[in-house]
Amino acid sequence: MVRCTRDGCGWESIAPSESAAQAQYADHLVTEHARRVDADIPEGMVQVRLDEGDEWRTMTVEQATAFHEAVHGDD
């Protein structure tokens, strides 16, 4: 089972496998916690930040995944 790590969010996956749970979690994050902005981001890159007051960081998806895992660990 995968749970959302956002404060105040009680979302949990219901899936037959870990990979299916991760896919549900990714969809949940995009649907519920992401927003579209008008920014000049290079192809293949994403922008992430930890909190509302933090600066946006531009990185590859792989770097963003490692960044997320370093911050959230096994949450």
Biopython code that builds the backbone (N, CA, C, O; Angstrom):
import numpy as np
from Bio.PDB.StructureBuilder import StructureBuilder

atoms = [
    (1, "MET", "N", (0.845, -1.176, 0.000)),
    (1, "MET", "CA", (0.000, 0.000, 0.000)),
    (1, "MET", "C", (0.892, 1.241, 0.000)),
    (1, "MET", "O", (1.909, 1.288, 0.692)),
    (2, "VAL", "N", (0.504, 2.226, -0.771)),
    (2, "VAL", "CA", (1.213, 3.497, -0.834)),
    (2, "VAL", "C", (0.288, 4.568, -0.282)),
    (2, "VAL", "O", (-0.904, 4.590, -0.586)),
    (3, "ARG", "N", (0.846, 5.453, 0.531)),
    (3, "ARG", "CA", (0.068, 6.556, 1.102)),
    (3, "ARG", "C", (0.657, 7.875, 0.634)),
    (3, "ARG", "O", (1.865, 7.990, 0.423)),
    (4, "CYS", "N", (-0.201, 8.864, 0.476)),
    (4, "CYS", "CA", (0.249, 10.194, 0.086)),
    (4, "CYS", "C", (0.984, 10.830, 1.261)),
    (4, "CYS", "O", (0.536, 10.752, 2.405)),
    (5, "THR", "N", (2.104, 11.452, 0.965)),
    (5, "THR", "CA", (2.926, 12.061, 2.010)),
    (5, "THR", "C", (2.596, 13.530, 2.241)),
    (5, "THR", "O", (3.197, 14.166, 3.107)),
    (6, "ARG", "N", (1.662, 14.073, 1.490)),
    (6, "ARG", "CA", (1.288, 15.487, 1.670)),
    (6, "ARG", "C", (0.525, 15.659, 2.971)),
    (6, "ARG", "O", (-0.336, 14.845, 3.304)),
    (7, "ASP", "N", (0.841, 16.722, 3.708)),
    (7, "ASP", "CA", (0.158, 17.011, 4.969)),
    (7, "ASP", "C", (-1.349, 17.130, 4.749)),
    (7, "ASP", "O", (-1.804, 17.817, 3.835)),
    (8, "GLY", "N", (-2.101, 16.458, 5.591)),
    (8, "GLY", "CA", (-3.551, 16.543, 5.546)),
    (8, "GLY", "C", (-4.223, 15.697, 4.487)),
    (8, "GLY", "O", (-5.449, 15.714, 4.385)),
    (9, "CYS", "N", (-3.461, 14.957, 3.693)),
    (9, "CYS", "CA", (-4.047, 14.125, 2.640)),
    (9, "CYS", "C", (-4.102, 12.683, 3.123)),
    (9, "CYS", "O", (-3.087, 12.124, 3.540)),
    (10, "GLY", "N", (-5.260, 12.096, 3.069)),
    (10, "GLY", "CA", (-5.434, 10.737, 3.539)),
    (10, "GLY", "C", (-5.491, 9.690, 2.441)),
    (10, "GLY", "O", (-5.925, 8.564, 2.683)),
    (11, "TRP", "N", (-5.057, 10.046, 1.233)),
    (11, "TRP", "CA", (-5.149, 9.118, 0.108)),
    (11, "TRP", "C", (-4.268, 7.894, 0.344)),
    (11, "TRP", "O", (-3.145, 8.008, 0.835)),
    (12, "GLU", "N", (-4.798, 6.711, -0.014)),
    (12, "GLU", "CA", (-4.057, 5.449, 0.023)),
    (12, "GLU", "C", (-4.369, 4.659, -1.243)),
    (12, "GLU", "O", (-5.485, 4.705, -1.759)),
    (13, "SER", "N", (-3.386, 3.950, -1.723)),
    (13, "SER", "CA", (-3.599, 3.136, -2.922)),
    (13, "SER", "C", (-4.369, 1.864, -2.575)),
    (13, "SER", "O", (-4.311, 1.362, -1.453)),
    (14, "ILE", "N", (-5.077, 1.372, -3.557)),
    (14, "ILE", "CA", (-5.697, 0.051, -3.499)),
    (14, "ILE", "C", (-5.295, -0.606, -4.810)),
    (14, "ILE", "O", (-5.882, -0.336, -5.858)),
    (15, "ALA", "N", (-4.291, -1.468, -4.741)),
    (15, "ALA", "CA", (-3.722, -2.018, -5.966)),
    (15, "ALA", "C", (-3.218, -3.444, -5.736)),
    (15, "ALA", "O", (-2.886, -3.815, -4.610)),
    (16, "PRO", "N", (-3.163, -4.241, -6.807)),
    (16, "PRO", "CA", (-2.733, -5.636, -6.687)),
    (16, "PRO", "C", (-1.212, -5.814, -6.597)),
    (16, "PRO", "O", (-0.741, -6.906, -6.280)),
    (17, "SER", "N", (-0.433, -4.746, -6.876)),
    (17, "SER", "CA", (1.024, -4.865, -6.839)),
    (17, "SER", "C", (1.642, -3.517, -6.484)),
    (17, "SER", "O", (0.978, -2.482, -6.538)),
    (18, "GLU", "N", (2.921, -3.545, -6.120)),
    (18, "GLU", "CA", (3.642, -2.320, -5.781)),
    (18, "GLU", "C", (3.732, -1.382, -6.981)),
    (18, "GLU", "O", (3.577, -0.170, -6.832)),
    (19, "SER", "N", (3.980, -1.932, -8.165)),
    (19, "SER", "CA", (4.086, -1.075, -9.350)),
    (19, "SER", "C", (2.736, -0.432, -9.675)),
    (19, "SER", "O", (2.690, 0.725, -10.092)),
    (20, "ALA", "N", (1.652, -1.161, -9.492)),
    (20, "ALA", "CA", (0.322, -0.595, -9.721)),
    (20, "ALA", "C", (0.014, 0.482, -8.680)),
    (20, "ALA", "O", (-0.605, 1.498, -8.998)),
    (21, "ALA", "N", (0.446, 0.261, -7.442)),
    (21, "ALA", "CA", (0.241, 1.256, -6.388)),
    (21, "ALA", "C", (1.028, 2.532, -6.692)),
    (21, "ALA", "O", (0.521, 3.635, -6.489)),
    (22, "GLN", "N", (2.247, 2.389, -7.170)),
    (22, "GLN", "CA", (3.061, 3.557, -7.517)),
    (22, "GLN", "C", (2.438, 4.328, -8.680)),
    (22, "GLN", "O", (2.468, 5.559, -8.693)),
    (23, "ALA", "N", (1.883, 3.623, -9.641)),
    (23, "ALA", "CA", (1.216, 4.287, -10.768)),
    (23, "ALA", "C", (-0.020, 5.051, -10.282)),
    (23, "ALA", "O", (-0.279, 6.166, -10.736)),
    (24, "GLN", "N", (-0.774, 4.461, -9.370)),
    (24, "GLN", "CA", (-1.926, 5.157, -8.798)),
    (24, "GLN", "C", (-1.478, 6.404, -8.035)),
    (24, "GLN", "O", (-2.113, 7.455, -8.121)),
    (25, "TYR", "N", (-0.385, 6.277, -7.292)),
    (25, "TYR", "CA", (0.135, 7.404, -6.518)),
    (25, "TYR", "C", (0.563, 8.544, -7.441)),
    (25, "TYR", "O", (0.265, 9.708, -7.174)),
    (26, "ALA", "N", (1.251, 8.212, -8.511)),
    (26, "ALA", "CA", (1.671, 9.236, -9.470)),
    (26, "ALA", "C", (0.455, 9.958, -10.051)),
    (26, "ALA", "O", (0.451, 11.183, -10.175)),
    (27, "ASP", "N", (-0.571, 9.191, -10.404)),
    (27, "ASP", "CA", (-1.793, 9.795, -10.927)),
    (27, "ASP", "C", (-2.454, 10.677, -9.874)),
    (27, "ASP", "O", (-2.935, 11.765, -10.193)),
    (28, "HIS", "N", (-2.484, 10.226, -8.629)),
    (28, "HIS", "CA", (-3.055, 11.017, -7.538)),
    (28, "HIS", "C", (-2.301, 12.340, -7.370)),
    (28, "HIS", "O", (-2.919, 13.396, -7.237)),
    (29, "LEU", "N", (-0.971, 12.281, -7.375)),
    (29, "LEU", "CA", (-0.180, 13.500, -7.197)),
    (29, "LEU", "C", (-0.473, 14.522, -8.291)),
    (29, "LEU", "O", (-0.639, 15.709, -8.014)),
    (30, "VAL", "N", (-0.535, 14.055, -9.521)),
    (30, "VAL", "CA", (-0.801, 14.960, -10.637)),
    (30, "VAL", "C", (-2.219, 15.516, -10.557)),
    (30, "VAL", "O", (-2.435, 16.711, -10.757)),
    (31, "THR", "N", (-3.173, 14.656, -10.266)),
    (31, "THR", "CA", (-4.576, 15.063, -10.225)),
    (31, "THR", "C", (-4.888, 15.994, -9.054)),
    (31, "THR", "O", (-5.583, 16.995, -9.225)),
    (32, "GLU", "N", (-4.379, 15.669, -7.871)),
    (32, "GLU", "CA", (-4.775, 16.387, -6.664)),
    (32, "GLU", "C", (-3.786, 17.439, -6.178)),
    (32, "GLU", "O", (-4.189, 18.398, -5.520)),
    (33, "HIS", "N", (-2.497, 17.284, -6.488)),
    (33, "HIS", "CA", (-1.508, 18.165, -5.868)),
    (33, "HIS", "C", (-0.629, 18.918, -6.862)),
    (33, "HIS", "O", (0.320, 19.589, -6.456)),
    (34, "ALA", "N", (-0.922, 18.820, -8.125)),
    (34, "ALA", "CA", (-0.118, 19.513, -9.124)),
    (34, "ALA", "C", (-0.959, 20.579, -9.806)),
    (34, "ALA", "O", (-2.189, 20.533, -9.796)),
    (35, "ARG", "N", (-0.265, 21.533, -10.396)),
    (35, "ARG", "CA", (-0.977, 22.539, -11.189)),
    (35, "ARG", "C", (-0.116, 22.908, -12.379)),
    (35, "ARG", "O", (1.110, 22.806, -12.334)),
    (36, "ARG", "N", (-0.757, 23.327, -13.418)),
    (36, "ARG", "CA", (-0.066, 23.697, -14.643)),
    (36, "ARG", "C", (0.334, 25.164, -14.549)),
    (36, "ARG", "O", (-0.464, 26.010, -14.148)),
    (37, "VAL", "N", (1.562, 25.453, -14.917)),
    (37, "VAL", "CA", (2.059, 26.826, -14.896)),
    (37, "VAL", "C", (2.683, 27.155, -16.247)),
    (37, "VAL", "O", (3.073, 26.268, -17.007)),
    (38, "ASP", "N", (2.764, 28.438, -16.523)),
    (38, "ASP", "CA", (3.407, 28.891, -17.743)),
    (38, "ASP", "C", (4.874, 29.169, -17.433)),
    (38, "ASP", "O", (5.220, 30.241, -16.937)),
    (39, "ALA", "N", (5.735, 28.193, -17.730)),
    (39, "ALA", "CA", (7.158, 28.321, -17.418)),
    (39, "ALA", "C", (7.975, 27.770, -18.576)),
    (39, "ALA", "O", (7.524, 26.897, -19.317)),
    (40, "ASP", "N", (9.164, 28.288, -18.715)),
    (40, "ASP", "CA", (10.067, 27.835, -19.767)),
    (40, "ASP", "C", (10.959, 26.735, -19.191)),
    (40, "ASP", "O", (12.033, 27.003, -18.653)),
    (41, "ILE", "N", (10.485, 25.485, -19.319)),
    (41, "ILE", "CA", (11.201, 24.336, -18.789)),
    (41, "ILE", "C", (11.690, 23.510, -19.983)),
    (41, "ILE", "O", (10.889, 23.162, -20.851)),
    (42, "PRO", "N", (12.980, 23.192, -20.044)),
    (42, "PRO", "CA", (13.506, 22.420, -21.170)),
    (42, "PRO", "C", (12.829, 21.060, -21.303)),
    (42, "PRO", "O", (12.382, 20.479, -20.314)),
    (43, "GLU", "N", (12.760, 20.566, -22.518)),
    (43, "GLU", "CA", (12.181, 19.251, -22.802)),
    (43, "GLU", "C", (12.859, 18.185, -21.952)),
    (43, "GLU", "O", (14.085, 18.159, -21.844)),
    (44, "GLY", "N", (12.066, 17.308, -21.351)),
    (44, "GLY", "CA", (12.594, 16.221, -20.543)),
    (44, "GLY", "C", (12.933, 16.600, -19.114)),
    (44, "GLY", "O", (13.446, 15.777, -18.355)),
    (45, "MET", "N", (12.651, 17.836, -18.743)),
    (45, "MET", "CA", (12.953, 18.307, -17.392)),
    (45, "MET", "C", (11.648, 18.578, -16.642)),
    (45, "MET", "O", (10.598, 18.775, -17.254)),
    (46, "VAL", "N", (11.729, 18.585, -15.321)),
    (46, "VAL", "CA", (10.600, 18.925, -14.463)),
    (46, "VAL", "C", (11.078, 19.932, -13.427)),
    (46, "VAL", "O", (12.280, 20.084, -13.206)),
    (47, "GLN", "N", (10.134, 20.616, -12.794)),
    (47, "GLN", "CA", (10.480, 21.509, -11.701)),
    (47, "GLN", "C", (9.830, 20.996, -10.433)),
    (47, "GLN", "O", (8.666, 20.597, -10.434)),
    (48, "VAL", "N", (10.596, 21.008, -9.347)),
    (48, "VAL", "CA", (10.101, 20.533, -8.056)),
    (48, "VAL", "C", (10.510, 21.515, -6.967)),
    (48, "VAL", "O", (11.464, 22.279, -7.117)),
    (49, "ARG", "N", (9.761, 21.474, -5.863)),
    (49, "ARG", "CA", (10.125, 22.218, -4.666)),
    (49, "ARG", "C", (9.528, 21.488, -3.475)),
    (49, "ARG", "O", (8.580, 20.715, -3.620)),
    (50, "LEU", "N", (10.081, 21.735, -2.311)),
    (50, "LEU", "CA", (9.616, 21.041, -1.111)),
    (50, "LEU", "C", (8.400, 21.704, -0.497)),
    (50, "LEU", "O", (7.425, 21.028, -0.169)),
    (51, "ASP", "N", (8.443, 23.009, -0.338)),
    (51, "ASP", "CA", (7.367, 23.741, 0.324)),
    (51, "ASP", "C", (7.005, 24.979, -0.481)),
    (51, "ASP", "O", (7.727, 25.365, -1.400)),
    (52, "GLU", "N", (5.888, 25.596, -0.135)),
    (52, "GLU", "CA", (5.413, 26.789, -0.841)),
    (52, "GLU", "C", (6.476, 27.882, -0.941)),
    (52, "GLU", "O", (6.582, 28.540, -1.977)),
    (53, "GLY", "N", (7.257, 28.085, 0.105)),
    (53, "GLY", "CA", (8.234, 29.162, 0.122)),
    (53, "GLY", "C", (9.563, 28.826, -0.538)),
    (53, "GLY", "O", (10.396, 29.712, -0.725)),
    (54, "ASP", "N", (9.778, 27.562, -0.894)),
    (54, "ASP", "CA", (11.047, 27.150, -1.489)),
    (54, "ASP", "C", (11.149, 27.564, -2.950)),
    (54, "ASP", "O", (10.143, 27.797, -3.620)),
    (55, "GLU", "N", (12.373, 27.650, -3.423)),
    (55, "GLU", "CA", (12.621, 27.949, -4.829)),
    (55, "GLU", "C", (12.402, 26.683, -5.660)),
    (55, "GLU", "O", (12.658, 25.571, -5.200)),
    (56, "TRP", "N", (11.926, 26.873, -6.888)),
    (56, "TRP", "CA", (11.758, 25.751, -7.808)),
    (56, "TRP", "C", (13.128, 25.285, -8.267)),
    (56, "TRP", "O", (14.024, 26.101, -8.484)),
    (57, "ARG", "N", (13.293, 23.976, -8.415)),
    (57, "ARG", "CA", (14.524, 23.375, -8.921)),
    (57, "ARG", "C", (14.197, 22.661, -10.220)),
    (57, "ARG", "O", (13.239, 21.890, -10.275)),
    (58, "THR", "N", (14.967, 22.900, -11.254)),
    (58, "THR", "CA", (14.777, 22.241, -12.547)),
    (58, "THR", "C", (15.738, 21.063, -12.625)),
    (58, "THR", "O", (16.942, 21.216, -12.419)),
    (59, "MET", "N", (15.189, 19.870, -12.930)),
    (59, "MET", "CA", (16.001, 18.659, -12.983)),
    (59, "MET", "C", (15.334, 17.624, -13.869)),
    (59, "MET", "O", (14.190, 17.791, -14.291)),
    (60, "THR", "N", (16.062, 16.556, -14.144)),
    (60, "THR", "CA", (15.489, 15.461, -14.924)),
    (60, "THR", "C", (14.501, 14.689, -14.045)),
    (60, "THR", "O", (14.487, 14.846, -12.824)),
    (61, "VAL", "N", (13.686, 13.866, -14.675)),
    (61, "VAL", "CA", (12.739, 13.043, -13.921)),
    (61, "VAL", "C", (13.498, 12.113, -12.978)),
    (61, "VAL", "O", (13.073, 11.899, -11.843)),
    (62, "GLU", "N", (14.617, 11.559, -13.444)),
    (62, "GLU", "CA", (15.412, 10.661, -12.604)),
    (62, "GLU", "C", (15.963, 11.400, -11.386)),
    (62, "GLU", "O", (15.943, 10.867, -10.276)),
    (63, "GLN", "N", (16.456, 12.631, -11.587)),
    (63, "GLN", "CA", (16.946, 13.426, -10.465)),
    (63, "GLN", "C", (15.810, 13.764, -9.503)),
    (63, "GLN", "O", (16.000, 13.746, -8.287)),
    (64, "ALA", "N", (14.636, 14.071, -10.041)),
    (64, "ALA", "CA", (13.487, 14.392, -9.197)),
    (64, "ALA", "C", (13.068, 13.182, -8.375)),
    (64, "ALA", "O", (12.693, 13.319, -7.211)),
    (65, "THR", "N", (13.130, 12.008, -8.970)),
    (65, "THR", "CA", (12.800, 10.784, -8.236)),
    (65, "THR", "C", (13.781, 10.572, -7.091)),
    (65, "THR", "O", (13.368, 10.270, -5.971)),
    (66, "ALA", "N", (15.078, 10.726, -7.360)),
    (66, "ALA", "CA", (16.094, 10.580, -6.312)),
    (66, "ALA", "C", (15.920, 11.650, -5.237)),
    (66, "ALA", "O", (16.072, 11.366, -4.049)),
    (67, "PHE", "N", (15.605, 12.866, -5.645)),
    (67, "PHE", "CA", (15.367, 13.975, -4.712)),
    (67, "PHE", "C", (14.190, 13.630, -3.797)),
    (67, "PHE", "O", (14.278, 13.799, -2.581)),
    (68, "HIS", "N", (13.096, 13.150, -4.378)),
    (68, "HIS", "CA", (11.912, 12.770, -3.601)),
    (68, "HIS", "C", (12.254, 11.668, -2.605)),
    (68, "HIS", "O", (11.872, 11.744, -1.437)),
    (69, "GLU", "N", (12.971, 10.647, -3.061)),
    (69, "GLU", "CA", (13.322, 9.537, -2.178)),
    (69, "GLU", "C", (14.247, 9.990, -1.047)),
    (69, "GLU", "O", (14.139, 9.497, 0.075)),
    (70, "ALA", "N", (15.163, 10.932, -1.339)),
    (70, "ALA", "CA", (16.063, 11.445, -0.301)),
    (70, "ALA", "C", (15.300, 12.222, 0.757)),
    (70, "ALA", "O", (15.632, 12.161, 1.941)),
    (71, "VAL", "N", (14.278, 12.952, 0.330)),
    (71, "VAL", "CA", (13.508, 13.769, 1.264)),
    (71, "VAL", "C", (12.491, 12.939, 2.028)),
    (71, "VAL", "O", (12.351, 13.093, 3.242)),
    (72, "HIS", "N", (11.778, 12.061, 1.331)),
    (72, "HIS", "CA", (10.664, 11.326, 1.945)),
    (72, "HIS", "C", (11.022, 9.910, 2.389)),
    (72, "HIS", "O", (10.266, 9.298, 3.143)),
    (73, "GLY", "N", (12.131, 9.390, 1.951)),
    (73, "GLY", "CA", (12.531, 8.052, 2.371)),
    (73, "GLY", "C", (11.486, 7.016, 2.066)),
    (73, "GLY", "O", (10.995, 6.937, 0.940)),
    (74, "ASP", "N", (11.139, 6.222, 3.050)),
    (74, "ASP", "CA", (10.173, 5.125, 2.879)),
    (74, "ASP", "C", (8.776, 5.511, 3.299)),
    (74, "ASP", "O", (7.986, 4.641, 3.664)),
    (75, "ASP", "N", (8.442, 6.802, 3.259)),
    (75, "ASP", "CA", (7.092, 7.260, 3.667)),
    (75, "ASP", "C", (6.008, 6.527, 2.937)),
    (75, "ASP", "O", (4.826, 6.790, 3.161)),
]
sb = StructureBuilder()
sb.init_structure("model")
sb.init_model(0)
sb.init_chain("A")
sb.init_seg("    ")
for serial, (resi, resn, name, xyz) in enumerate(atoms, 1):
    if name == "N":
        sb.init_residue(resn, " ", resi, " ")
    sb.init_atom(name, np.array(xyz, "f"), 0.0, 1.0, " ", f" {name:<3s}", serial, name[0])
structure = sb.get_structure()
